[in-house]
Amino acid sequence: MTDVTFRNVEDEVLREFKAEAVREGKTLGEALAEALLNWLQSRQVKKSVRFSSLKPIDFGKNSEKSSSEIDDVVYG
């Protein structure tokens, strides 16, 4: 764990954040760690998707030849 200091945080934002942390039964540090993690996760680029991890999708009845039909339209 690391101790950190934040500067230039609006008083009202910090006050509301602290109050919400208390309502959730969390320390300010726990709430900040959760907020930082959520912020990072919301900005992650999905770059680790592997073809082998993709699952097939059932597009319903009579869709078995869809891929070939699309190829015919796109590539002639």
MMTF fields as JSON, N, C-alpha, C and O atoms, coordinates in Angstrom:
{
  "mmtfVersion": "1.0.0",
  "mmtfProducer": "UNKNOWN",
  "numBonds": 303,
  "numAtoms": 304,
  "numGroups": 76,
  "numChains": 1,
  "numModels": 1,
  "chainsPerModel": [1],
  "groupsPerChain": [76],
  "chainIdList": ["A"],
  "bondAtomList": [4, 2, 8, 6, 12, 10, 16, 14, 20, 18, 24, 22, 28, 26, 32, 30, 36, 34, 40, 38, 44, 42, 48, 46, 52, 50, 56, 54, 60, 58, 64, 62, 68, 66, 72, 70, 76, 74, 80, 78, 84, 82, 88, 86, 92, 90, 96, 94, 100, 98, 104, 102, 108, 106, 112, 110, 116, 114, 120, 118, 124, 122, 128, 126, 132, 130, 136, 134, 140, 138, 144, 142, 148, 146, 152, 150, 156, 154, 160, 158, 164, 162, 168, 166, 172, 170, 176, 174, 180, 178, 184, 182, 188, 186, 192, 190, 196, 194, 200, 198, 204, 202, 208, 206, 212, 210, 216, 214, 220, 218, 224, 222, 228, 226, 232, 230, 236, 234, 240, 238, 244, 242, 248, 246, 252, 250, 256, 254, 260, 258, 264, 262, 268, 266, 272, 270, 276, 274, 280, 278, 284, 282, 288, 286, 292, 290, 296, 294, 300, 298],
  "bondOrderList": [1, 1, 1, 1, 1, 1, 1, 1, 1, 1, 1, 1, 1, 1, 1, 1, 1, 1, 1, 1, 1, 1, 1, 1, 1, 1, 1, 1, 1, 1, 1, 1, 1, 1, 1, 1, 1, 1, 1, 1, 1, 1, 1, 1, 1, 1, 1, 1, 1, 1, 1, 1, 1, 1, 1, 1, 1, 1, 1, 1, 1, 1, 1, 1, 1, 1, 1, 1, 1, 1, 1, 1, 1, 1, 1],
  "groupList": [{"groupName": "MET", "atomNameList": ["N", "CA", "C", "O"], "elementList": ["N", "C", "C", "O"], "formalChargeList": [0, 0, 0, 0], "bondAtomList": [1, 0, 2, 1, 3, 2], "bondOrderList": [1, 1, 2], "singleLetterCode": "M", "chemCompType": "L-PEPTIDE LINKING"}, {"groupName": "THR", "atomNameList": ["N", "CA", "C", "O"], "elementList": ["N", "C", "C", "O"], "formalChargeList": [0, 0, 0, 0], "bondAtomList": [1, 0, 2, 1, 3, 2], "bondOrderList": [1, 1, 2], "singleLetterCode": "T", "chemCompType": "L-PEPTIDE LINKING"}, {"groupName": "ASP", "atomNameList": ["N", "CA", "C", "O"], "elementList": ["N", "C", "C", "O"], "formalChargeList": [0, 0, 0, 0], "bondAtomList": [1, 0, 2, 1, 3, 2], "bondOrderList": [1, 1, 2], "singleLetterCode": "D", "chemCompType": "L-PEPTIDE LINKING"}, {"groupName": "VAL", "atomNameList": ["N", "CA", "C", "O"], "elementList": ["N", "C", "C", "O"], "formalChargeList": [0, 0, 0, 0], "bondAtomList": [1, 0, 2, 1, 3, 2], "bondOrderList": [1, 1, 2], "singleLetterCode": "V", "chemCompType": "L-PEPTIDE LINKING"}, {"groupName": "PHE", "atomNameList": ["N", "CA", "C", "O"], "elementList": ["N", "C", "C", "O"], "formalChargeList": [0, 0, 0, 0], "bondAtomList": [1, 0, 2, 1, 3, 2], "bondOrderList": [1, 1, 2], "singleLetterCode": "F", "chemCompType": "L-PEPTIDE LINKING"}, {"groupName": "ARG", "atomNameList": ["N", "CA", "C", "O"], "elementList": ["N", "C", "C", "O"], "formalChargeList": [0, 0, 0, 0], "bondAtomList": [1, 0, 2, 1, 3, 2], "bondOrderList": [1, 1, 2], "singleLetterCode": "R", "chemCompType": "L-PEPTIDE LINKING"}, {"groupName": "ASN", "atomNameList": ["N", "CA", "C", "O"], "elementList": ["N", "C", "C", "O"], "formalChargeList": [0, 0, 0, 0], "bondAtomList": [1, 0, 2, 1, 3, 2], "bondOrderList": [1, 1, 2], "singleLetterCode": "N", "chemCompType": "L-PEPTIDE LINKING"}, {"groupName": "GLU", "atomNameList": ["N", "CA", "C", "O"], "elementList": ["N", "C", "C", "O"], "formalChargeList": [0, 0, 0, 0], "bondAtomList": [1, 0, 2, 1, 3, 2], "bondOrderList": [1, 1, 2], "singleLetterCode": "E", "chemCompType": "L-PEPTIDE LINKING"}, {"groupName": "LEU", "atomNameList": ["N", "CA", "C", "O"], "elementList": ["N", "C", "C", "O"], "formalChargeList": [0, 0, 0, 0], "bondAtomList": [1, 0, 2, 1, 3, 2], "bondOrderList": [1, 1, 2], "singleLetterCode": "L", "chemCompType": "L-PEPTIDE LINKING"}, {"groupName": "LYS", "atomNameList": ["N", "CA", "C", "O"], "elementList": ["N", "C", "C", "O"], "formalChargeList": [0, 0, 0, 0], "bondAtomList": [1, 0, 2, 1, 3, 2], "bondOrderList": [1, 1, 2], "singleLetterCode": "K", "chemCompType": "L-PEPTIDE LINKING"}, {"groupName": "ALA", "atomNameList": ["N", "CA", "C", "O"], "elementList": ["N", "C", "C", "O"], "formalChargeList": [0, 0, 0, 0], "bondAtomList": [1, 0, 2, 1, 3, 2], "bondOrderList": [1, 1, 2], "singleLetterCode": "A", "chemCompType": "L-PEPTIDE LINKING"}, {"groupName": "GLY", "atomNameList": ["N", "CA", "C", "O"], "elementList": ["N", "C", "C", "O"], "formalChargeList": [0, 0, 0, 0], "bondAtomList": [1, 0, 2, 1, 3, 2], "bondOrderList": [1, 1, 2], "singleLetterCode": "G", "chemCompType": "PEPTIDE LINKING"}, {"groupName": "TRP", "atomNameList": ["N", "CA", "C", "O"], "elementList": ["N", "C", "C", "O"], "formalChargeList": [0, 0, 0, 0], "bondAtomList": [1, 0, 2, 1, 3, 2], "bondOrderList": [1, 1, 2], "singleLetterCode": "W", "chemCompType": "L-PEPTIDE LINKING"}, {"groupName": "GLN", "atomNameList": ["N", "CA", "C", "O"], "elementList": ["N", "C", "C", "O"], "formalChargeList": [0, 0, 0, 0], "bondAtomList": [1, 0, 2, 1, 3, 2], "bondOrderList": [1, 1, 2], "singleLetterCode": "Q", "chemCompType": "L-PEPTIDE LINKING"}, {"groupName": "SER", "atomNameList": ["N", "CA", "C", "O"], "elementList": ["N", "C", "C", "O"], "formalChargeList": [0, 0, 0, 0], "bondAtomList": [1, 0, 2, 1, 3, 2], "bondOrderList": [1, 1, 2], "singleLetterCode": "S", "chemCompType": "L-PEPTIDE LINKING"}, {"groupName": "PRO", "atomNameList": ["N", "CA", "C", "O"], "elementList": ["N", "C", "C", "O"], "formalChargeList": [0, 0, 0, 0], "bondAtomList": [1, 0, 2, 1, 3, 2], "bondOrderList": [1, 1, 2], "singleLetterCode": "P", "chemCompType": "L-PEPTIDE LINKING"}, {"groupName": "ILE", "atomNameList": ["N", "CA", "C", "O"], "elementList": ["N", "C", "C", "O"], "formalChargeList": [0, 0, 0, 0], "bondAtomList": [1, 0, 2, 1, 3, 2], "bondOrderList": [1, 1, 2], "singleLetterCode": "I", "chemCompType": "L-PEPTIDE LINKING"}, {"groupName": "TYR", "atomNameList": ["N", "CA", "C", "O"], "elementList": ["N", "C", "C", "O"], "formalChargeList": [0, 0, 0, 0], "bondAtomList": [1, 0, 2, 1, 3, 2], "bondOrderList": [1, 1, 2], "singleLetterCode": "Y", "chemCompType": "L-PEPTIDE LINKING"}],
  "groupTypeList": [0, 1, 2, 3, 1, 4, 5, 6, 3, 7, 2, 7, 3, 8, 5, 7, 4, 9, 10, 7, 10, 3, 5, 7, 11, 9, 1, 8, 11, 7, 10, 8, 10, 7, 10, 8, 8, 6, 12, 8, 13, 14, 5, 13, 3, 9, 9, 14, 3, 5, 4, 14, 14, 8, 9, 15, 16, 2, 4, 11, 9, 6, 14, 7, 9, 14, 14, 14, 7, 16, 2, 2, 3, 3, 17, 11],
  "groupIdList": [1, 2, 3, 4, 5, 6, 7, 8, 9, 10, 11, 12, 13, 14, 15, 16, 17, 18, 19, 20, 21, 22, 23, 24, 25, 26, 27, 28, 29, 30, 31, 32, 33, 34, 35, 36, 37, 38, 39, 40, 41, 42, 43, 44, 45, 46, 47, 48, 49, 50, 51, 52, 53, 54, 55, 56, 57, 58, 59, 60, 61, 62, 63, 64, 65, 66, 67, 68, 69, 70, 71, 72, 73, 74, 75, 76],
  "secStructList": [7, 7, 7, 7, 7, 7, 7, 1, 7, 7, 2, 2, 2, 2, 2, 2, 2, 2, 2, 2, 2, 2, 2, 6, 6, 7, 7, 2, 2, 2, 2, 2, 2, 2, 2, 2, 2, 2, 2, 2, 2, 2, 2, 7, 7, 7, 7, 7, 7, 7, 4, 4, 4, 7, 7, 7, 7, 7, 7, 7, 6, 6, 7, 6, 6, 2, 2, 2, 2, 2, 2, 2, 2, 2, 2, 7],
  "xCoordList": [0.84, 0.0, 0.879, 1.992, 0.363, 1.088, 0.218, -0.982, 0.818, 0.113, 0.196, 1.253, -0.918, -0.95, -1.576, -2.331, -1.248, -1.854, -2.471, -1.829, -3.722, -4.399, -4.506, -4.792, -4.274, -4.396, -5.453, -5.792, -5.958, -6.903, -8.191, -8.725, -8.68, -9.973, -10.996, -10.795, -12.086, -13.113, -13.678, -13.961, -13.837, -14.305, -15.628, -15.782, -16.577, -17.902, -17.831, -18.52, -17.006, -16.859, -16.277, -16.768, -15.246, -14.629, -15.595, -15.654, -16.348, -17.322, -18.377, -18.717, -18.894, -19.896, -19.293, -19.937, -18.046, -17.375, -17.191, -17.465, -16.723, -16.538, -17.868, -17.939, -18.912, -20.229, -20.716, -21.272, -20.516, -20.942, -20.123, -20.661, -18.851, -18.008, -18.526, -18.601, -18.877, -19.41, -20.721, -20.932, -21.602, -22.885, -22.664, -23.44, -21.603, -21.29, -20.495, -20.221, -20.13, -19.36, -17.907, -17.278, -17.374, -15.999, -15.16, -15.67, -13.853, -12.941, -12.753, -13.072, -12.233, -11.974, -10.969, -11.117, -9.957, -8.965, -9.576, -9.241, -10.466, -11.14, -11.99, -11.982, -12.72, -13.579, -12.748, -13.111, -11.64, -10.763, -10.15, -10.08, -9.706, -9.127, -10.16, -9.832, -11.399, -12.47, -12.752, -12.922, -12.8, -13.062, -11.946, -12.21, -10.699, -9.568, -9.618, -9.39, -9.915, -10.0, -11.13, -10.949, -12.283, -13.411, -13.069, -13.425, -12.386, -11.996, -11.046, -11.205, -10.07, -9.126, -9.824, -9.573, -10.692, -11.396, -12.301, -12.489, -12.864, -13.763, -13.011, -13.618, -11.691, -10.89, -9.998, -9.266, -10.053, -9.207, -9.653, -10.845, -8.676, -8.944, -8.944, -8.05, -9.937, -10.029, -9.044, -9.416, -7.781, -6.738, -6.332, -5.519, -6.871, -6.45, -7.51, -7.51, -8.393, -9.398, -8.727, -8.121, -8.842, -8.249, -9.35, -10.46, -9.015, -9.983, -10.505, -11.694, -9.632, -10.026, -10.998, -11.667, -11.086, -11.994, -13.4, -14.316, -13.572, -14.881, -15.813, -15.403, -17.049, -18.055, -18.964, -19.246, -19.419, -20.318, -21.662, -22.108, -22.287, -23.59, -24.592, -24.338, -25.736, -26.8, -27.715, -28.391, -27.734, -28.566, -29.938, -30.679, -30.284, -31.616, -31.723, -30.744, -32.944, -33.254, -32.869, -33.042, -32.355, -31.976, -30.815, -30.669, -30.003, -28.855, -27.544, -26.461, -27.653, -26.462, -25.519, -24.306, -26.055, -25.249, -24.957, -24.484, -25.236, -25.077, -23.674, -23.508, -22.674, -21.299, -20.979, -20.382, -21.376, -21.133, -21.916, -21.405, -23.153, -23.969, -23.389, -23.419, -22.867, -22.249, -20.989, -20.756, -20.183, -18.987, -19.345, -18.653, -20.429, -20.853, -21.205, -20.865, -21.883, -22.264, -21.044, -20.898, -20.187, -19.035, -17.964, -17.422, -17.665, -16.543, -16.957, -16.112, -18.268, -18.756, -18.681, -19.058],
  "yCoordList": [-1.186, 0.0, 1.24, 1.233, 2.292, 3.555, 4.675, 4.723, 5.569, 6.771, 7.789, 7.972, 8.453, 9.444, 10.741, 10.749, 11.824, 13.125, 13.618, 13.601, 14.056, 14.61, 16.11, 16.609, 16.827, 18.285, 18.706, 17.965, 19.897, 20.519, 19.722, 19.613, 19.169, 18.488, 19.475, 20.063, 19.65, 20.593, 20.159, 18.982, 21.122, 20.834, 20.078, 19.098, 20.528, 19.904, 18.463, 17.583, 18.229, 16.871, 15.952, 14.841, 16.407, 15.597, 15.349, 14.246, 16.379, 16.244, 15.192, 14.353, 15.234, 14.251, 12.848, 11.859, 12.781, 11.488, 10.849, 9.664, 11.65, 11.15, 10.678, 9.623, 11.47, 11.111, 9.796, 8.96, 9.608, 8.361, 7.18, 6.09, 7.387, 6.328, 5.909, 4.72, 6.879, 6.587, 5.814, 4.843, 6.239, 5.539, 4.086, 3.202, 3.849, 2.49, 1.695, 0.511, 2.344, 1.663, 1.438, 0.478, 2.332, 2.198, 3.352, 4.432, 3.097, 4.189, 5.002, 4.55, 6.205, 7.052, 6.365, 6.417, 5.727, 5.019, 3.875, 3.684, 3.116, 2.012, 2.541, 1.985, 3.614, 4.194, 4.763, 4.608, 5.416, 5.954, 4.838, 4.946, 3.766, 2.638, 2.035, 1.691, 1.907, 1.374, 2.315, 1.865, 3.614, 4.594, 4.585, 4.648, 4.506, 4.463, 3.213, 3.284, 2.077, 0.831, 0.885, 0.476, 1.383, 1.518, 2.446, 2.172, 3.534, 4.487, 3.828, 3.988, 3.096, 2.409, 1.357, 1.269, 0.567, -0.484, 0.091, -0.536, 1.264, 1.857, 2.362, 2.632, 2.491, 3.004, 1.965, 2.275, 0.744, -0.299, -0.649, -0.77, -0.809, -1.253, -2.765, -3.394, -3.33, -4.787, -5.335, -5.669, -5.421, -5.855, -7.301, -7.832, -7.939, -9.3, -10.336, -11.451, -9.987, -10.942, -11.893, -11.464, -13.157, -14.168, -14.849, -15.064, -15.18, -15.843, -17.116, -17.419, -17.859, -19.125, -18.934, -19.885, -17.717, -17.476, -17.076, -16.987, -16.838, -16.451, -17.655, -18.759, -17.436, -18.499, -18.364, -17.253, -19.491, -19.426, -18.799, -18.892, -18.166, -17.536, -18.224, -18.431, -18.578, -19.191, -18.08, -17.415, -17.882, -16.845, -17.358, -16.662, -18.563, -19.097, -19.983, -20.275, -20.391, -21.312, -20.715, -19.519, -21.552, -21.203, -20.215, -19.511, -20.159, -19.263, -20.031, -19.453, -21.326, -22.17, -21.764, -21.94, -21.227, -20.867, -19.362, -18.868, -18.648, -17.18, -16.746, -15.816, -17.396, -17.007, -17.144, -16.248, -18.267, -18.479, -17.477, -16.972, -17.185, -16.241, -14.827, -14.09, -14.457, -13.144, -13.078, -12.087, -14.147, -14.194, -14.018, -13.301, -14.669, -14.553, -13.111, -12.627, -12.429, -11.054, -10.134, -9.276, -10.31, -9.422, -9.684, -8.748, -10.952, -11.288, -11.762, -11.982, -11.919, -12.31, -13.742, -14.24],
  "zCoordList": [0.0, 0.0, 0.0, 0.525, -0.591, -0.678, -0.139, -0.41, 0.619, 1.059, -0.061, -0.664, -0.342, -1.418, -0.914, 0.058, -1.59, -1.317, -2.616, -3.666, -2.537, -3.704, -3.541, -2.452, -4.63, -4.611, -5.617, -6.54, -5.419, -6.35, -6.52, -7.623, -5.421, -5.429, -4.877, -3.814, -5.602, -5.155, -3.807, -3.586, -2.92, -1.561, -1.55, -0.82, -2.354, -2.368, -2.884, -2.369, -3.89, -4.428, -3.358, -3.157, -2.68, -1.631, -0.48, 0.064, -0.112, 0.975, 0.626, 1.461, -0.597, -1.025, -1.113, -0.763, -1.586, -1.699, -0.32, -0.132, 0.638, 2.004, 2.596, 3.227, 2.384, 2.926, 2.325, 3.038, 1.046, 0.403, 0.921, 1.116, 1.14, 1.699, 3.075, 3.382, 3.886, 5.221, 5.107, 5.832, 4.202, 4.014, 3.593, 3.955, 2.829, 2.363, 3.402, 3.206, 4.497, 5.54, 5.151, 5.596, 4.313, 3.837, 4.353, 4.651, 4.453, 4.765, 3.495, 2.396, 3.665, 2.506, 1.571, 0.35, 2.145, 1.342, 0.544, -0.625, 1.167, 0.456, -0.686, -1.784, -0.427, -1.46, -2.609, -3.775, -2.285, -3.322, -4.161, -5.385, -3.504, -4.235, -5.185, -6.321, -4.728, -5.573, -6.75, -7.883, -6.475, -7.531, -8.569, -9.77, -8.108, -9.038, -9.909, -11.116, -9.301, -10.054, -11.078, -12.225, -10.674, -11.607, -12.758, -13.904, -12.467, -13.5, -14.494, -15.704, -13.994, -14.875, -15.735, -16.937, -15.125, -15.861, -16.935, -17.978, -16.706, -17.691, -18.916, -19.952, -18.801, -19.903, -20.557, -21.497, -20.069, -20.639, -22.042, -22.323, -22.914, -24.275, -24.256, -23.69, -24.867, -24.89, -25.91, -27.034, -25.502, -26.414, -26.191, -26.946, -25.186, -24.896, -25.303, -24.78, -26.209, -26.672, -27.657, -28.64, -27.385, -28.252, -29.051, -28.563, -30.283, -31.152, -30.503, -30.599, -29.847, -29.228, -28.067, -27.662, -27.525, -26.409, -26.868, -26.051, -28.166, -28.684, -28.724, -29.082, -28.361, -28.338, -29.556, -30.002, -30.092, -31.244, -30.865, -29.722, -31.842, -31.637, -32.539, -33.726, -31.969, -32.757, -33.27, -32.486, -34.59, -35.189, -35.592, -36.287, -35.166, -35.397, -36.625, -37.312, -36.863, -37.946, -39.304, -39.54, -40.174, -41.551, -41.632, -42.631, -40.605, -40.657, -40.825, -40.738, -41.065, -41.148, -42.281, -42.164, -43.368, -44.53, -44.602, -45.626, -43.529, -43.54, -43.919, -44.707, -43.378, -43.659, -45.141, -45.737, -45.737, -47.171, -48.01, -49.01, -47.611, -48.352, -48.281, -49.266, -47.126, -46.971, -47.848, -48.541, -47.808, -48.663, -50.13, -50.854, -50.582, -51.987, -52.333, -53.412, -51.422, -51.681, -51.664, -52.535, -50.695, -50.533, -51.592, -52.181, -51.826, -52.705, -54.092, -54.959, -54.297, -55.603, -55.8, -56.86]
}
